[in-house]
């Protein structure tokens, strides 16, 4: 197996995994913030943030590193323009997070309780990240199918 295929498989895997994380956050994690009692919220939120490095930050870092590496090392069948589009979509997730979601999380932590408006905004901002990660997954699936069809046709 060539290095180009290995990098592509890692990038595809991390793309799909991160998209699943955004779906999970949208459907489960953020809505549950509103169900946590006011007295338990600070400790719940601290525990949530303590778990972020392994559940969110490391997978996202692997996504960005593999996508960046894919810019330089990609199968010939995969056009550079598509890889750059993946990079832009994946980078937009971090920009949205740092610009919108992190300040809300910080405010929730400071105020010591969750309010429905903040939870609603977290879900709205995550929906934008979800659109970006889903678009990235659709592009990756398109590239994966094209690569498989091309390689299959070439080997016949």
Buried (B, 14 or more C-beta within 10 A) or exposed (E): EEEBBEBBBBBBBBBBBBBEBBBEBBEEBBBEBBEBEEEEBBEBBEEBEEEEEEBBEEBBEBBBBBBBBBBEBBBEBBEEEBBEBBBEBBBBBBEBBEEBBEEBBEEBBEEEBBBEEBBEBBBEBBEBBBBBBBBBBEBBEEBBEBBEEBEEEEEE
